[in-house]
Amino acid sequence: MSELTKLIGQSKKFTIGTIELEIKPRTLKDIELIVDMANDEKRGEAMKQLIRDTLKDAVPDATDEEIDSIGIMHFQALSEAIMDVNGLNETKSD
C-alpha cells in the first residue's frame, strides 16, 4: 500500500437516539454531495443523500424503508456526527 493510506479517515462511534453507530468518514467519491451542500438549492437533497449513504455504511443490512422511517428528531444528531467525523465542524476563531 502507498503513503496515501495515511489520508484515509477514521470512523467514530456516536450515540444517535438509543443506538450506537460507527460513522465512517465520506471519501472523495462523495465530493459532489459536499459541494452541493454549499448550494442553497441543492443543500437539502445533498444532506439527505449524505445521511442515507452514511447510514447504509454504518448499518449495511438496513433497508431503504427503515432509513426513510427514521424520525426527523434525529436529523441534527446525525448531521453533527457526519460533520464531526469528516472534520467539517465550524471552528470559532479567537
C-alpha positions as a Markdown table, in Angstrom:
| # | Residue | x | y | z |
|---|---|---|---|---|
| 1 | Met | 0.0 | 0.0 | 0.0 |
| 2 | Ser | 1.1 | 3.5 | -0.6 |
| 3 | Glu | 1.5 | 6.5 | 1.7 |
| 4 | Leu | -2.0 | 7.6 | 0.7 |
| 5 | Thr | -3.4 | 5.2 | 3.2 |
| 6 | Lys | -2.4 | 7.8 | 5.8 |
| 7 | Leu | -5.0 | 10.0 | 4.3 |
| 8 | Ile | -7.9 | 7.6 | 4.9 |
| 9 | Gly | -10.2 | 9.0 | 7.6 |
| 10 | Gln | -11.0 | 7.2 | 10.8 |
| 11 | Ser | -14.5 | 6.2 | 11.9 |
| 12 | Lys | -16.0 | 7.3 | 15.2 |
| 13 | Lys | -18.8 | 5.9 | 17.4 |
| 14 | Phe | -21.8 | 8.2 | 18.1 |
| 15 | Thr | -25.0 | 7.5 | 20.1 |
| 16 | Ile | -28.0 | 8.6 | 18.0 |
| 17 | Gly | -31.2 | 8.2 | 19.9 |
| 18 | Thr | -30.7 | 4.9 | 21.8 |
| 19 | Ile | -28.3 | 3.2 | 19.4 |
| 20 | Glu | -24.6 | 3.4 | 18.9 |
| 21 | Leu | -23.5 | 3.9 | 15.3 |
| 22 | Glu | -20.0 | 3.7 | 13.9 |
| 23 | Ile | -20.0 | 6.6 | 11.5 |
| 24 | Lys | -17.4 | 6.3 | 8.7 |
| 25 | Pro | -15.9 | 9.3 | 7.0 |
| 26 | Arg | -17.0 | 10.1 | 3.5 |
| 27 | Thr | -14.5 | 9.8 | 0.7 |
| 28 | Leu | -13.5 | 11.6 | -2.5 |
| 29 | Lys | -16.4 | 9.8 | -4.3 |
| 30 | Asp | -18.8 | 11.9 | -2.2 |
| 31 | Ile | -17.2 | 15.3 | -3.1 |
| 32 | Glu | -20.2 | 16.3 | -5.3 |
| 33 | Leu | -22.6 | 15.9 | -2.3 |
| 34 | Ile | -20.2 | 18.0 | -0.1 |
| 35 | Val | -20.0 | 20.8 | -2.8 |
| 36 | Asp | -23.8 | 20.7 | -3.2 |
| 37 | Met | -24.3 | 21.4 | 0.5 |
| 38 | Ala | -22.9 | 24.9 | -0.2 |
| 39 | Asn | -25.6 | 25.5 | -2.8 |
| 40 | Asp | -28.9 | 26.7 | -1.3 |
| 41 | Glu | -31.0 | 25.0 | -3.9 |
| 42 | Lys | -29.3 | 21.6 | -3.6 |
| 43 | Arg | -28.4 | 21.6 | 0.2 |
| 44 | Gly | -31.5 | 19.7 | 1.4 |
| 45 | Glu | -31.2 | 16.8 | -1.1 |
| 46 | Ala | -27.5 | 16.6 | -0.7 |
| 47 | Met | -27.7 | 16.3 | 3.1 |
| 48 | Lys | -30.5 | 13.7 | 2.8 |
| 49 | Gln | -28.3 | 11.6 | 0.4 |
| 50 | Leu | -25.3 | 12.1 | 2.7 |
| 51 | Ile | -27.2 | 10.9 | 5.7 |
| 52 | Arg | -28.6 | 8.0 | 3.7 |
| 53 | Asp | -25.2 | 6.9 | 2.4 |
| 54 | Thr | -23.6 | 7.3 | 5.9 |
| 55 | Leu | -26.4 | 5.2 | 7.5 |
| 56 | Lys | -26.0 | 2.5 | 4.8 |
| 57 | Asp | -22.3 | 2.3 | 5.6 |
| 58 | Ala | -22.9 | 2.2 | 9.3 |
| 59 | Val | -25.7 | -0.4 | 9.1 |
| 60 | Pro | -25.2 | -2.3 | 5.9 |
| 61 | Asp | -28.3 | -4.5 | 6.4 |
| 62 | Ala | -30.6 | -1.5 | 6.9 |
| 63 | Thr | -33.4 | -1.3 | 4.4 |
| 64 | Asp | -34.3 | 1.8 | 2.5 |
| 65 | Glu | -37.7 | 1.7 | 4.2 |
| 66 | Glu | -36.0 | 1.6 | 7.6 |
| 67 | Ile | -33.8 | 4.6 | 6.7 |
| 68 | Asp | -36.8 | 6.5 | 5.3 |
| 69 | Ser | -38.6 | 5.9 | 8.6 |
| 70 | Ile | -36.0 | 7.4 | 10.9 |
| 71 | Gly | -37.6 | 10.2 | 12.9 |
| 72 | Ile | -36.7 | 13.8 | 11.9 |
| 73 | Met | -35.8 | 14.4 | 15.6 |
| 74 | His | -32.5 | 12.6 | 14.9 |
| 75 | Phe | -31.6 | 14.8 | 12.0 |
| 76 | Gln | -29.4 | 17.2 | 14.0 |
| 77 | Ala | -27.5 | 14.5 | 15.8 |
| 78 | Leu | -26.9 | 12.6 | 12.5 |
| 79 | Ser | -25.8 | 15.8 | 10.7 |
| 80 | Glu | -23.5 | 16.8 | 13.5 |
| 81 | Ala | -21.9 | 13.3 | 13.7 |
| 82 | Ile | -21.3 | 13.3 | 9.9 |
| 83 | Met | -19.8 | 16.8 | 10.0 |
| 84 | Asp | -17.6 | 15.8 | 13.0 |
| 85 | Val | -16.2 | 12.6 | 11.6 |
| 86 | Asn | -15.4 | 14.4 | 8.3 |
| 87 | Gly | -13.7 | 17.3 | 10.0 |
| 88 | Leu | -16.3 | 19.7 | 8.7 |
| 89 | Asn | -17.3 | 21.3 | 12.0 |
| 90 | Glu | -17.2 | 25.0 | 12.2 |
| 91 | Thr | -14.4 | 26.3 | 14.4 |
| 92 | Lys | -14.5 | 29.5 | 16.3 |
| 93 | Ser | -11.6 | 31.8 | 15.7 |
| 94 | Asp | -10.3 | 33.8 | 18.7 |
